Amino acid sequence: MFEAIKWPADLTPSRSPIHFTNELEVEASAETIWSLLVDPAAWPSFYPGVEHVQLLDGHESLRLGTRFETNLAGQDVFASVQEFEPMTRIAWGGYPKVAVTSKAYHAWIITPTANGCHLWTEETMQGPFWIELGKKAPDVFWRTHEKLLEDLAKVATERTASHIN
């Protein structure tokens, strides 16, 4: 049984004009996937469009409440970690700095399987900034997250293979 995302009341899928899910089976452990998701220095190796992540609270890795800034899809974004259950789930909510009323909530659920783990990522987006981006390419967010999962899986399986050899 898969876990459910703990949506903030104002960012539930039913209240969000943009909502999408992506999932992938990965031949890497939940621990390996988790180590990549909570390590901002690793993000540029698998997160499309991310060039840097700056943690704002003196932490070296993400944890509950960690505030961070990054550049996603050419936009400076502020976010904070709002769900954090090691090896199982992490989620952050935030907004682009140029449009603070346009919010997003991005959640991850990691479920161990016989051959590695099942990755589920789901996001809701609201506000004119995201809606205008979506009008230009209606599946842009979903496609970006498909690539994100593929790249994360590739980095995780390479990391797993390098630890075995």
C-alpha positions in Angstrom: 0.0 0.0 0.0 1.4 3.4 -1.0 1.4 6.3 1.4 -0.7 9.4 0.8 0.7 12.9 0.5 -0.2 15.3 3.3 -1.3 18.2 1.2 -1.5 21.7 2.8 -5.3 22.6 2.8 -4.8 25.4 0.3 -2.7 23.3 -2.1 -4.8 20.1 -2.4 -5.2 18.7 -6.0 -8.9 19.6 -6.0 -8.0 23.3 -5.4 -5.1 23.5 -7.8 -5.4 24.2 -11.6 -2.2 22.4 -12.2 -1.7 18.9 -10.7 0.4 16.0 -12.0 1.9 12.8 -10.9 4.9 10.7 -12.1 6.2 7.4 -10.9 9.0 5.0 -11.6 10.4 1.7 -10.4 14.1 2.1 -9.6 16.8 -0.5 -9.1 18.3 1.4 -6.2 17.6 1.3 -2.5 15.4 3.8 -0.7 18.5 4.9 1.2 20.3 5.8 -2.0 17.3 7.7 -3.4 16.8 9.5 0.0 20.5 10.4 0.2 20.2 12.2 -3.2 17.0 14.0 -2.5 18.2 15.5 0.8 21.6 16.5 -0.6 21.3 19.8 -2.4 24.8 19.5 -3.8 23.6 16.4 -5.7 20.6 18.1 -7.3 22.3 19.5 -10.3 23.3 15.9 -11.3 19.7 14.8 -11.7 17.2 17.7 -11.4 16.5 19.3 -14.8 17.3 23.0 -14.8 18.8 23.2 -11.3 22.2 24.9 -11.1 22.4 25.5 -7.4 20.6 25.0 -4.2 21.3 27.3 -1.2 20.2 26.2 2.2 19.2 29.2 4.4 19.3 27.7 7.9 22.9 26.5 8.2 22.0 22.9 7.5 24.1 20.8 5.2 21.2 18.6 4.0 17.4 19.0 3.9 15.4 18.3 7.0 12.0 19.3 8.3 11.6 23.1 8.1 14.8 23.7 6.1 14.3 26.8 3.9 16.2 26.9 0.6 16.5 28.9 -2.6 17.2 27.4 -6.0 16.8 28.1 -9.6 14.3 25.9 -11.4 13.4 26.4 -15.1 15.2 29.7 -15.1 13.3 31.0 -12.1 14.7 31.8 -8.6 12.5 29.9 -6.2 12.1 30.0 -2.5 10.9 26.8 -0.7 10.8 25.1 2.6 10.6 21.4 3.6 7.1 20.6 4.9 7.1 16.8 5.1 10.1 14.8 6.2 10.1 11.1 7.1 13.5 9.6 6.4 13.6 7.0 3.6 9.9 7.4 3.1 8.7 10.9 2.2 9.8 14.4 1.7 7.9 17.4 0.4 8.6 21.1 -0.1 6.4 24.1 -0.8 7.4 27.4 -2.3 7.0 30.0 -4.9 9.0 31.9 -7.6 10.5 35.0 -6.2 9.0 37.1 -9.1 5.5 35.9 -8.3 5.0 35.1 -4.6 1.3 34.5 -5.0 2.0 31.6 -7.4 2.6 28.6 -5.1 3.6 25.0 -5.6 3.9 21.9 -3.4 6.1 19.0 -4.6 6.0 15.7 -2.7 8.0 12.5 -3.0 7.1 9.1 -1.6 9.6 6.3 -1.6 8.4 2.7 -1.2 10.9 -0.2 -1.0 10.3 -3.1 -3.5 12.0 -6.4 -4.1 14.4 -4.9 -6.6 14.9 -1.4 -5.2 12.1 1.1 -4.7 9.1 2.7 -6.2 9.3 6.5 -6.6 6.1 8.6 -6.7 6.3 12.3 -7.1 3.3 14.6 -7.2 3.0 18.3 -7.5 0.2 21.0 -7.3 0.7 24.5 -8.7 -1.5 27.6 -8.4 -1.3 31.2 -9.5 -1.0 33.2 -12.7 2.8 32.6 -13.1 2.5 28.8 -13.3 -0.7 29.0 -15.3 1.0 31.2 -18.0 4.0 28.8 -18.2 1.6 25.9 -18.5 -0.3 27.6 -21.4 2.9 27.7 -23.5 3.4 24.0 -23.2 0.6 22.2 -21.4 2.6 19.1 -20.5 5.9 20.9 -19.6 5.7 20.2 -15.9 4.8 16.5 -16.3 7.6 16.1 -18.9 10.2 17.8 -16.7 9.3 15.5 -13.8 9.5 12.4 -16.1 13.1 13.5 -16.9 13.7 14.2 -13.2 12.7 10.6 -12.3 14.7 9.1 -15.1 17.8 11.1 -14.2 17.5 10.5 -10.5 17.2 6.7 -11.2 20.3 6.8 -13.4 22.4 8.6 -10.8 21.1 6.3 -8.0 21.8 3.1 -9.9 25.2 4.4 -10.9 25.9 5.2 -7.2 24.7 1.8 -6.2 26.9 0.0 -8.8 29.9 2.0 -7.7 29.4 0.9 -4.1 29.1 -2.7 -5.1 32.2 -2.8 -7.2 
